[in-house]
Protein backbone atom coordinates (compact mmCIF):
# COMPACT_ATOMS: atom_id res chain seq x y z
CA UNK A 1 0.00 0.00 0.00
CA UNK A 2 1.46 3.35 -1.07
CA UNK A 3 1.66 6.09 1.56
CA UNK A 4 0.85 9.65 0.46
CA UNK A 5 1.62 12.87 2.32
CA UNK A 6 -1.13 15.49 1.93
CA UNK A 7 -0.06 18.99 3.00
CA UNK A 8 -2.67 21.77 3.01
CA UNK A 9 -3.60 24.36 5.62
CA UNK A 10 -7.29 24.02 4.69
CA UNK A 11 -8.60 21.16 6.84
CA UNK A 12 -11.61 20.50 4.57
CA UNK A 13 -9.44 20.18 1.46
CA UNK A 14 -6.98 17.97 3.30
CA UNK A 15 -9.74 15.70 4.58
CA UNK A 16 -11.43 15.53 1.16
CA UNK A 17 -8.22 14.45 -0.56
CA UNK A 18 -7.35 11.95 2.19
CA UNK A 19 -10.83 10.40 2.14
CA UNK A 20 -10.69 9.85 -1.62
CA UNK A 21 -7.19 8.40 -1.35
CA UNK A 22 -8.17 6.04 1.45
CA UNK A 23 -11.20 4.89 -0.54
CA UNK A 24 -8.79 4.12 -3.39
CA UNK A 25 -6.60 1.96 -1.15
CA UNK A 26 -3.87 4.42 -0.16
CA UNK A 27 -2.50 5.21 3.28
CA UNK A 28 -2.31 8.93 4.07
CA UNK A 29 -0.28 11.25 6.27
CA UNK A 30 -1.55 14.81 6.89
CA UNK A 31 0.29 18.08 7.43
CA UNK A 32 -1.35 21.43 8.17
CA UNK A 33 1.59 23.65 7.19
CA UNK A 34 4.84 23.55 5.25
CA UNK A 35 7.11 23.00 8.22
CA UNK A 36 5.04 20.06 9.42
CA UNK A 37 5.08 18.62 5.89
CA UNK A 38 8.89 18.63 5.76
CA UNK A 39 9.13 17.16 9.26
CA UNK A 40 6.66 14.37 8.53
CA UNK A 41 8.33 13.59 5.22
CA UNK A 42 11.63 13.16 7.05
CA UNK A 43 10.05 11.06 9.80
CA UNK A 44 7.90 8.81 7.59
CA UNK A 45 10.58 7.06 5.53
CA UNK A 46 8.21 5.23 3.16
CA UNK A 47 6.17 8.08 1.65
CA UNK A 48 5.62 7.36 -2.04
CA UNK A 49 4.14 10.68 -3.19
CA UNK A 50 3.42 14.20 -1.88
CA UNK A 51 0.38 16.39 -2.55
CA UNK A 52 1.32 19.92 -1.48
CA UNK A 53 -0.52 23.26 -1.43
CA UNK A 54 1.48 26.39 -2.31
CA UNK A 55 0.08 28.94 0.13
CA UNK A 56 0.73 27.48 3.58
CA UNK A 57 1.91 29.02 6.86
CA UNK A 58 5.40 28.46 8.28
CA UNK A 59 6.79 27.43 4.88
CA UNK A 60 5.18 27.70 1.45
CA UNK A 61 4.75 24.77 -0.90
CA UNK A 62 7.60 25.81 -3.18
CA UNK A 63 10.03 25.71 -0.28
CA UNK A 64 8.60 22.33 0.75
CA UNK A 65 9.31 21.02 -2.76
CA UNK A 66 12.89 22.29 -2.61
CA UNK A 67 13.47 20.74 0.83
CA UNK A 68 12.14 17.37 -0.29
CA UNK A 69 14.22 17.49 -3.48
CA UNK A 70 17.37 17.81 -1.38
CA UNK A 71 16.98 14.17 -0.34
CA UNK A 72 14.34 12.51 -2.48
CA UNK A 73 12.93 12.16 -6.01
CA UNK A 74 9.43 11.03 -4.95
CA UNK A 75 6.65 12.45 -7.15
CA UNK A 76 5.19 15.77 -5.95
CA UNK A 77 1.85 17.21 -7.03
CA UNK A 78 1.27 20.89 -6.30
CA UNK A 79 -2.36 21.65 -5.45
CA UNK A 80 -3.25 25.35 -5.45
CA UNK A 81 -5.81 28.07 -6.10
CA UNK A 82 -3.10 30.11 -7.88
CA UNK A 83 -3.62 29.86 -11.64
CA UNK A 84 -1.00 32.14 -13.19
CA UNK A 85 1.59 30.69 -15.56
CA UNK A 86 4.28 32.07 -13.24
CA UNK A 87 2.98 29.89 -10.39
CA UNK A 88 3.07 26.78 -12.55
CA UNK A 89 6.58 27.46 -13.79
CA UNK A 90 7.92 28.19 -10.29
CA UNK A 91 6.29 24.97 -9.05
CA UNK A 92 8.09 22.90 -11.66
CA UNK A 93 11.34 24.75 -11.06
CA UNK A 94 10.98 23.98 -7.34
CA UNK A 95 10.75 20.25 -8.08
CA UNK A 96 7.06 19.50 -8.61
CA UNK A 97 6.05 16.81 -11.11
CA UNK A 98 2.46 17.96 -11.64
CA UNK A 99 0.31 21.06 -11.06
CA UNK A 100 -3.42 20.91 -10.18
CA UNK A 101 -5.56 24.01 -9.66
CA UNK A 102 -8.44 24.48 -7.24
CA UNK A 103 -11.32 23.82 -7.54
CA UNK A 104 -10.47 20.32 -8.69
CA UNK A 105 -12.06 16.92 -9.17
CA UNK A 106 -10.88 14.54 -6.41
CA UNK A 107 -11.42 11.64 -8.80
CA UNK A 108 -9.14 13.20 -11.43
CA UNK A 109 -6.56 14.00 -8.74
CA UNK A 110 -6.51 10.35 -7.67
CA UNK A 111 -6.01 9.31 -11.31
CA UNK A 112 -3.08 11.72 -11.64
CA UNK A 113 -1.59 10.23 -8.47
CA UNK A 114 -2.05 6.71 -9.81
CA UNK A 115 -0.34 7.68 -13.07
CA UNK A 116 2.67 9.23 -11.33
CA UNK A 117 3.06 6.25 -8.99
CA UNK A 118 2.88 3.79 -11.88
CA UNK A 119 5.59 5.68 -13.75
CA UNK A 120 7.79 5.79 -10.66
CA UNK A 121 7.30 2.07 -10.00
CA UNK A 122 7.95 1.20 -13.64
CA UNK A 123 11.23 3.11 -13.57
CA UNK A 124 12.28 1.38 -10.37
CA UNK A 125 11.40 -2.07 -11.69
CA UNK A 126 12.77 -1.64 -15.22
CA UNK A 127 14.41 -4.93 -16.30
CA UNK A 128 16.89 -3.21 -18.61
CA UNK A 129 20.55 -3.69 -17.75
CA UNK A 130 21.62 -0.48 -19.45
CA UNK A 131 24.29 1.60 -17.79
CA UNK A 132 25.14 4.62 -19.93
CA UNK A 133 28.33 6.58 -19.27
CA UNK A 134 29.34 9.80 -21.01
CA UNK A 135 32.19 12.01 -19.86
CA UNK A 136 31.88 11.14 -16.16
CA UNK A 137 28.08 11.02 -16.07
CA UNK A 138 26.68 7.55 -15.39
CA UNK A 139 22.98 6.74 -15.81
CA UNK A 140 22.20 3.36 -14.27
CA UNK A 141 18.74 2.56 -15.63
CA UNK A 142 18.06 -0.60 -13.56
CA UNK A 143 19.01 1.24 -10.36
CA UNK A 144 17.26 4.45 -11.50
CA UNK A 145 20.35 6.40 -10.43
CA UNK A 146 22.48 9.17 -11.90
CA UNK A 147 26.01 9.93 -10.76
CA UNK A 148 28.46 12.57 -11.95
CA UNK A 149 32.12 11.81 -11.24
CA UNK A 150 30.97 9.43 -8.52
CA UNK A 151 28.57 11.89 -6.85
CA UNK A 152 24.89 11.02 -6.89
CA UNK A 153 22.61 13.56 -8.58
CA UNK A 154 19.04 13.78 -7.25
CA UNK A 155 16.52 14.21 -10.08
CA UNK A 156 12.74 14.30 -10.20
CA UNK A 157 10.93 11.64 -12.22
CA UNK A 158 10.41 14.07 -15.10
CA UNK A 159 14.03 15.27 -15.08
CA UNK A 160 15.29 11.69 -15.00
CA UNK A 161 12.94 10.68 -17.82
CA UNK A 162 14.14 13.58 -19.99
CA UNK A 163 17.77 12.69 -19.36
CA UNK A 164 17.25 9.01 -20.17
CA UNK A 165 15.31 9.86 -23.33
CA UNK A 166 18.08 12.11 -24.59
CA UNK A 167 21.10 10.13 -23.44
CA UNK A 168 19.88 6.90 -25.02
CA UNK A 169 20.11 8.62 -28.40
CA UNK A 170 22.97 11.13 -28.27
CA UNK A 171 22.93 13.56 -31.16
CA UNK A 172 19.23 13.07 -31.85
CA UNK A 173 17.08 16.19 -31.42
CA UNK A 174 13.81 15.85 -29.50
CA UNK A 175 11.26 18.61 -29.82
CA UNK A 176 9.12 19.89 -26.95
CA UNK A 177 6.18 17.98 -28.40
CA UNK A 178 8.23 14.75 -28.55
CA UNK A 179 9.13 15.07 -24.89
CA UNK A 180 5.64 16.13 -23.80
CA UNK A 181 4.01 13.15 -25.53
CA UNK A 182 6.56 10.59 -24.33
CA UNK A 183 7.04 11.81 -20.75
CA UNK A 184 3.95 13.81 -19.76
CA UNK A 185 1.54 11.82 -21.95
CA UNK A 186 -0.63 12.87 -24.87
CA UNK A 187 -3.41 14.03 -22.51
CA UNK A 188 -1.21 16.72 -20.94
CA UNK A 189 -2.97 20.10 -21.19
CA UNK A 190 -0.38 22.45 -19.70
CA UNK A 191 2.03 24.86 -21.37
CA UNK A 192 4.70 23.35 -23.63
CA UNK A 193 7.22 25.59 -21.88
CA UNK A 194 6.97 23.20 -18.97
CA UNK A 195 9.59 21.19 -20.88
CA UNK A 196 11.89 24.21 -20.98
CA UNK A 197 11.78 24.71 -17.21
CA UNK A 198 12.50 21.02 -16.56
CA UNK A 199 15.41 20.98 -19.00
CA UNK A 200 16.80 24.18 -17.48
CA UNK A 201 16.64 22.69 -13.98
CA UNK A 202 18.20 19.44 -15.21
CA UNK A 203 21.05 21.35 -16.87
CA UNK A 204 21.68 23.26 -13.63
CA UNK A 205 21.82 20.07 -11.58
CA UNK A 206 24.33 18.58 -14.04
CA UNK A 207 26.54 21.71 -13.64
CA UNK A 208 29.41 21.89 -16.16
CA UNK A 209 28.41 18.54 -17.71
CA UNK A 210 24.99 19.97 -18.44
CA UNK A 211 26.42 23.12 -19.98
CA UNK A 212 28.74 21.07 -22.18
CA UNK A 213 26.46 18.24 -23.29
CA UNK A 214 22.78 19.15 -22.79
CA UNK A 215 22.17 21.44 -25.73
CA UNK A 216 19.26 23.56 -26.87
CA UNK A 217 18.80 23.50 -30.64
CA UNK A 218 16.89 26.71 -31.19
CA UNK A 219 13.65 26.24 -33.07
CA UNK A 220 14.02 22.45 -32.94
CA UNK A 221 14.40 21.07 -29.41
CA UNK A 222 17.03 19.44 -27.21
CA UNK A 223 19.80 16.89 -27.57
CA UNK A 224 22.77 15.33 -25.79
CA UNK A 225 25.88 16.42 -27.65
CA UNK A 226 28.91 14.12 -27.67
CA UNK A 227 32.15 15.06 -29.40
CA UNK A 228 30.52 18.02 -31.09
CA UNK A 229 27.60 16.05 -32.55
VEXDREN-2710 file (C-alpha; in Angstrom, 1 decimal):
% VEXDREN-2710
k/r/px/py/pz
1/UNK/0.0/0.0/0.0
2/UNK/1.5/3.4/-1.1
3/UNK/1.7/6.1/1.6
4/UNK/0.9/9.6/0.5
5/UNK/1.6/12.9/2.3
6/UNK/-1.1/15.5/1.9
7/UNK/-0.1/19.0/3.0
8/UNK/-2.7/21.8/3.0
9/UNK/-3.6/24.4/5.6
10/UNK/-7.3/24.0/4.7
11/UNK/-8.6/21.2/6.8
12/UNK/-11.6/20.5/4.6
13/UNK/-9.4/20.2/1.5
14/UNK/-7.0/18.0/3.3
15/UNK/-9.7/15.7/4.6
16/UNK/-11.4/15.5/1.2
17/UNK/-8.2/14.4/-0.6
18/UNK/-7.4/12.0/2.2
19/UNK/-10.8/10.4/2.1
20/UNK/-10.7/9.9/-1.6
21/UNK/-7.2/8.4/-1.4
22/UNK/-8.2/6.0/1.5
23/UNK/-11.2/4.9/-0.5
24/UNK/-8.8/4.1/-3.4
25/UNK/-6.6/2.0/-1.1
26/UNK/-3.9/4.4/-0.2
27/UNK/-2.5/5.2/3.3
28/UNK/-2.3/8.9/4.1
29/UNK/-0.3/11.3/6.3
30/UNK/-1.5/14.8/6.9
31/UNK/0.3/18.1/7.4
32/UNK/-1.4/21.4/8.2
33/UNK/1.6/23.6/7.2
34/UNK/4.8/23.5/5.3
35/UNK/7.1/23.0/8.2
36/UNK/5.0/20.1/9.4
37/UNK/5.1/18.6/5.9
38/UNK/8.9/18.6/5.8
39/UNK/9.1/17.2/9.3
40/UNK/6.7/14.4/8.5
41/UNK/8.3/13.6/5.2
42/UNK/11.6/13.2/7.1
43/UNK/10.1/11.1/9.8
44/UNK/7.9/8.8/7.6
45/UNK/10.6/7.1/5.5
46/UNK/8.2/5.2/3.2
47/UNK/6.2/8.1/1.7
48/UNK/5.6/7.4/-2.0
49/UNK/4.1/10.7/-3.2
50/UNK/3.4/14.2/-1.9
51/UNK/0.4/16.4/-2.5
52/UNK/1.3/19.9/-1.5
53/UNK/-0.5/23.3/-1.4
54/UNK/1.5/26.4/-2.3
55/UNK/0.1/28.9/0.1
56/UNK/0.7/27.5/3.6
57/UNK/1.9/29.0/6.9
58/UNK/5.4/28.5/8.3
59/UNK/6.8/27.4/4.9
60/UNK/5.2/27.7/1.5
61/UNK/4.7/24.8/-0.9
62/UNK/7.6/25.8/-3.2
63/UNK/10.0/25.7/-0.3
64/UNK/8.6/22.3/0.8
65/UNK/9.3/21.0/-2.8
66/UNK/12.9/22.3/-2.6
67/UNK/13.5/20.7/0.8
68/UNK/12.1/17.4/-0.3
69/UNK/14.2/17.5/-3.5
70/UNK/17.4/17.8/-1.4
71/UNK/17.0/14.2/-0.3
72/UNK/14.3/12.5/-2.5
73/UNK/12.9/12.2/-6.0
74/UNK/9.4/11.0/-4.9
75/UNK/6.6/12.5/-7.1
76/UNK/5.2/15.8/-6.0
77/UNK/1.8/17.2/-7.0
78/UNK/1.3/20.9/-6.3
79/UNK/-2.4/21.7/-5.4
80/UNK/-3.2/25.4/-5.5
81/UNK/-5.8/28.1/-6.1
82/UNK/-3.1/30.1/-7.9
83/UNK/-3.6/29.9/-11.6
84/UNK/-1.0/32.1/-13.2
85/UNK/1.6/30.7/-15.6
86/UNK/4.3/32.1/-13.2
87/UNK/3.0/29.9/-10.4
88/UNK/3.1/26.8/-12.6
89/UNK/6.6/27.5/-13.8
90/UNK/7.9/28.2/-10.3
91/UNK/6.3/25.0/-9.1
92/UNK/8.1/22.9/-11.7
93/UNK/11.3/24.8/-11.1
94/UNK/11.0/24.0/-7.3
95/UNK/10.8/20.3/-8.1
96/UNK/7.1/19.5/-8.6
97/UNK/6.0/16.8/-11.1
98/UNK/2.5/18.0/-11.6
99/UNK/0.3/21.1/-11.1
100/UNK/-3.4/20.9/-10.2
101/UNK/-5.6/24.0/-9.7
102/UNK/-8.4/24.5/-7.2
103/UNK/-11.3/23.8/-7.5
104/UNK/-10.5/20.3/-8.7
105/UNK/-12.1/16.9/-9.2
106/UNK/-10.9/14.5/-6.4
107/UNK/-11.4/11.6/-8.8
108/UNK/-9.1/13.2/-11.4
109/UNK/-6.6/14.0/-8.7
110/UNK/-6.5/10.3/-7.7
111/UNK/-6.0/9.3/-11.3
112/UNK/-3.1/11.7/-11.6
113/UNK/-1.6/10.2/-8.5
114/UNK/-2.1/6.7/-9.8
115/UNK/-0.3/7.7/-13.1
116/UNK/2.7/9.2/-11.3
117/UNK/3.1/6.3/-9.0
118/UNK/2.9/3.8/-11.9
119/UNK/5.6/5.7/-13.8
120/UNK/7.8/5.8/-10.7
121/UNK/7.3/2.1/-10.0
122/UNK/7.9/1.2/-13.6
123/UNK/11.2/3.1/-13.6
124/UNK/12.3/1.4/-10.4
125/UNK/11.4/-2.1/-11.7
126/UNK/12.8/-1.6/-15.2
127/UNK/14.4/-4.9/-16.3
128/UNK/16.9/-3.2/-18.6
129/UNK/20.6/-3.7/-17.7
130/UNK/21.6/-0.5/-19.5
131/UNK/24.3/1.6/-17.8
132/UNK/25.1/4.6/-19.9
133/UNK/28.3/6.6/-19.3
134/UNK/29.3/9.8/-21.0
135/UNK/32.2/12.0/-19.9
136/UNK/31.9/11.1/-16.2
137/UNK/28.1/11.0/-16.1
138/UNK/26.7/7.5/-15.4
139/UNK/23.0/6.7/-15.8
140/UNK/22.2/3.4/-14.3
141/UNK/18.7/2.6/-15.6
142/UNK/18.1/-0.6/-13.6
143/UNK/19.0/1.2/-10.4
144/UNK/17.3/4.5/-11.5
145/UNK/20.3/6.4/-10.4
146/UNK/22.5/9.2/-11.9
147/UNK/26.0/9.9/-10.8
148/UNK/28.5/12.6/-11.9
149/UNK/32.1/11.8/-11.2
150/UNK/31.0/9.4/-8.5
151/UNK/28.6/11.9/-6.9
152/UNK/24.9/11.0/-6.9
153/UNK/22.6/13.6/-8.6
154/UNK/19.0/13.8/-7.2
155/UNK/16.5/14.2/-10.1
156/UNK/12.7/14.3/-10.2
157/UNK/10.9/11.6/-12.2
158/UNK/10.4/14.1/-15.1
159/UNK/14.0/15.3/-15.1
160/UNK/15.3/11.7/-15.0
161/UNK/12.9/10.7/-17.8
162/UNK/14.1/13.6/-20.0
163/UNK/17.8/12.7/-19.4
164/UNK/17.3/9.0/-20.2
165/UNK/15.3/9.9/-23.3
166/UNK/18.1/12.1/-24.6
167/UNK/21.1/10.1/-23.4
168/UNK/19.9/6.9/-25.0
169/UNK/20.1/8.6/-28.4
170/UNK/23.0/11.1/-28.3
171/UNK/22.9/13.6/-31.2
172/UNK/19.2/13.1/-31.9
173/UNK/17.1/16.2/-31.4
174/UNK/13.8/15.9/-29.5
175/UNK/11.3/18.6/-29.8
176/UNK/9.1/19.9/-26.9
177/UNK/6.2/18.0/-28.4
178/UNK/8.2/14.8/-28.6
179/UNK/9.1/15.1/-24.9
180/UNK/5.6/16.1/-23.8
181/UNK/4.0/13.1/-25.5
182/UNK/6.6/10.6/-24.3
183/UNK/7.0/11.8/-20.8
184/UNK/4.0/13.8/-19.8
185/UNK/1.5/11.8/-21.9
186/UNK/-0.6/12.9/-24.9
187/UNK/-3.4/14.0/-22.5
188/UNK/-1.2/16.7/-20.9
189/UNK/-3.0/20.1/-21.2
190/UNK/-0.4/22.5/-19.7
191/UNK/2.0/24.9/-21.4
192/UNK/4.7/23.4/-23.6
193/UNK/7.2/25.6/-21.9
194/UNK/7.0/23.2/-19.0
195/UNK/9.6/21.2/-20.9
196/UNK/11.9/24.2/-21.0
197/UNK/11.8/24.7/-17.2
198/UNK/12.5/21.0/-16.6
199/UNK/15.4/21.0/-19.0
200/UNK/16.8/24.2/-17.5
201/UNK/16.6/22.7/-14.0
202/UNK/18.2/19.4/-15.2
203/UNK/21.0/21.3/-16.9
204/UNK/21.7/23.3/-13.6
205/UNK/21.8/20.1/-11.6
206/UNK/24.3/18.6/-14.0
207/UNK/26.5/21.7/-13.6
208/UNK/29.4/21.9/-16.2
209/UNK/28.4/18.5/-17.7
210/UNK/25.0/20.0/-18.4
211/UNK/26.4/23.1/-20.0
212/UNK/28.7/21.1/-22.2
213/UNK/26.5/18.2/-23.3
214/UNK/22.8/19.1/-22.8
215/UNK/22.2/21.4/-25.7
216/UNK/19.3/23.6/-26.9
217/UNK/18.8/23.5/-30.6
218/UNK/16.9/26.7/-31.2
219/UNK/13.7/26.2/-33.1
220/UNK/14.0/22.5/-32.9
221/UNK/14.4/21.1/-29.4
222/UNK/17.0/19.4/-27.2
223/UNK/19.8/16.9/-27.6
224/UNK/22.8/15.3/-25.8
225/UNK/25.9/16.4/-27.7
226/UNK/28.9/14.1/-27.7
227/UNK/32.1/15.1/-29.4
228/UNK/30.5/18.0/-31.1
229/UNK/27.6/16.0/-32.5
END
